[in-house]
Amino acid sequence: MSTLLEINVPEGEKDELVSILGQQGIVPVSLSSRHFDGDTVASAIIELTPPILTFLAGLYMTRIRSNKHVSYKKAGMEIKGVSEAGLLKILESIAGENAHRHSQTKREE
């Protein structure tokens, strides 16, 4: 007897779910859509095996990391909803642009 797992996503993400599962060689036992609380939900039922557990754990960890966002406020500028690494890239880009403008201003004087 096998253990089955039901994965639910918004209807608009059904094709993406099937694609991601297919890339991992996972074929849903069942794929359906139903209305739930005013929305249409797509459901994929898959057989739960050790490789699938490993794959799903990786997806879950990626989701957890993506939810760890930071925010930055200074001088009327606000940046939020990005990862720490993303914020550093943005700030480095802004610093580079400011340095470039500053060097151009000095040349003009």
Secondary structure as the mmCIF struct_conf table of DSSP 4:
data_model
#
loop_
_struct_conf.conf_type_id
_struct_conf.id
_struct_conf.beg_label_comp_id
_struct_conf.beg_label_asym_id
_struct_conf.beg_label_seq_id
_struct_conf.end_label_comp_id
_struct_conf.end_label_asym_id
_struct_conf.end_label_seq_id
STRN STRN1 LEU A 4 PRO A 10
HELX_RH_3T_P HELX_RH_3T_P1 GLU A 11 GLU A 13
HELX_RH_AL_P HELX_RH_AL_P1 LYS A 14 GLN A 23
TURN_TY1_P TURN_TY1_P1 GLN A 24 GLY A 25
BEND BEND1 VAL A 29 VAL A 29
STRN STRN2 SER A 30 PHE A 36
TURN_TY1_P TURN_TY1_P2 ASP A 37 GLY A 38
STRN STRN3 ASP A 39 GLU A 47
HELX_RH_AL_P HELX_RH_AL_P2 PRO A 50 SER A 66
TURN_TY1_P TURN_TY1_P3 ASN A 67 ASN A 67
STRN STRN4 VAL A 70 LYS A 74
TURN_TY1_P TURN_TY1_P4 ALA A 75 GLY A 76
STRN STRN5 MET A 77 VAL A 82
HELX_RH_AL_P HELX_RH_AL_P3 GLU A 84 GLU A 108
#
